Amino acid sequence: MSEMYIAKEKFPATVKQLMGRCRVYGPVFRGQYHEFAELKAAEDADMGYQNTRLSPKELFHPQSERMFTYSLDKSDSEAEILKEAPKDFSSRVILGIRPCDAKAFQLDDRNFDVDRFRDPWWVKRRESTTLVGLACNQPCASCFCTTVGTGPFDTGGLDVLLTDVGNGYVARSTSSKGDDLLQGMEGGEKVSSEAAQKVMDLKIKAEKQLGVQFDVSTLSEQQMLELFNASFWDDIQFSCINCGICTFLCPTCWCFDIQDEVHGNKGDRIRNWDSCMFPLFTLHGSGHNPRSQKLQRVRQRFMHKLKYYVDKYKDGVACVGCGRCVRFCPVNIDIRQVARLMSARCVCPA
């Protein structure tokens, strides 16, 4: 494991070095919120941000992505032949990503990179990307990452973790990619014992602040049909307006739809984010819709995150506790309260 201390006055120069080696994305303030974008100047990276509104999953799974192009011109010898749209898979660094968002990519791998079913674009982007995380010294009130198996200083999905210790950052690698990144950097200093202790103190304080907000372990003990037919779903869905903001902000929602868009004699096949909260999401070609009611859609979202995924993979929930859905839900539906209701449900006798 490599480590170094980077003084804040030298940090822009460090970022500039990275930009000379590869593409660098970081948190940039635009409009009213921060978002991850490719840096045009080292000073554009705002490392004082708390978290982005949209998760950085768009960097691997774009909200709208051109998959293929084709021609409908009958005089074209290659008419109606799909051609893969050009994409950039060159080396890049995502700077300042929060540990919860990095952990989410590992959960998303379950959908895009498993056994024989590998999304080539997701895989190539993952392989060409180095994740440089920023520890959460002061988590948001809506965060609950420690409850769902990650944490404000978790290194599980990262290559390097940066910790803000006041006048500088302590950078520690957690993978071979991270080692290569730090070994090529100039301007770093040896980490002092005081800085190392500061990292530990900040970690303990942040984790204590979050605590454990519900018991994830009991979700696997619940009977699936007991939860599915529980009466509390009617109360939960009552205020929902099916806006889908929870799924669009969520770093572990991966659903998409594929559509063809044609203009004149040229066409594009495009992959767009979709949401299980939308009425048309499950509409069959026959006209039948197995989840035509709002209650069914709300139940599906939470059951998938907190029960179906749990039973299938046996290693926790499909949630990293970033708290975005809690902060931005316009009707204040709180996944933590839903999880408490589900985990407290009585187990049916054998």
Buried (B, 14 or more C-beta within 10 A) or exposed (E): EBBBBBBEEBBBBBBBBBBEEBBBBBBBEEEEEBBBBEBEEBEBBEBEBEBBBBBBBBBBBBEEBBBBBBBEEEEEEEEEEEEEBEBEEEEBBBBBBBBBBBBBBBBBBBBBBEEEEEBEBBBBBBEBBBBBBBBBBEBBEBBBBBBBBBBBBBBBBBBBBBBBBEEBBBBBBBBEBBBEBBEEBEEBEEBEEEBBEBBEEBBEEBBEBBEEBBEBEBBBEBBEEEBEEBEBBEEBBEEBEEBBBBBBBBBBBBBBEEEEEEEEEEBBBBBEBBBBBBEEBBBEEEEEBEBEEBBBBBBBBBBBBBBBBBEEEEEBBBBBBBBBBBBBBEEEBBBBBBBBBBBEBEEEEE
